C-alpha cells in the first residue's frame, strides 16, 4: 500500500453532516474512509474521461496528417503531370 499523507481540507457543515450520515450507517468506517473513496472514484472517473479525450485528439491529429499527406501527394502528382505534358 502506498504511503499515506495527512491533508487538511475545509468543507461546509452541511457536507460534513452528510458524510456523518454515511458513516453512521456503517457504509464507511470513518470520515477519512469516505473521503478517500470519493477522491479515488473521482480520480478514476476523470482518468477515463481524459484518456478518451486524448484518444479523440490523437484520431484528429492522425486524420489531419493523412489529409496533409494526401494534399502533398496530390501536389506532387500535379507537378509530375505538368512536367510530362511540357515535354
Steps between C-alpha positions, in 0.01 A plus 500: 500500500623850416618727776216712633538872556281712724307781328276764649195628311218735582146391416160637585318389814227359275748282306651378826153410630432307179830315539413415858169348386685258271745414775219444753332248267817294505563541130835658585728439795557870563507839325844441359388171347214674315719789387775265372239300306343816356839631385598165350167474315538854366858442385406173327204664329707797381779271384254322270369831366850635440607177329196509269570865422862423420397215269259732318773762458743238370242390245454860384875548470530178300220615268666840456833335422337266250328797337828695486679198355224460241523869410879466457449191285245677282735797458787269406279318248390830344862611473600170338213527250597857415861392439388216276263719300766771448735259324 
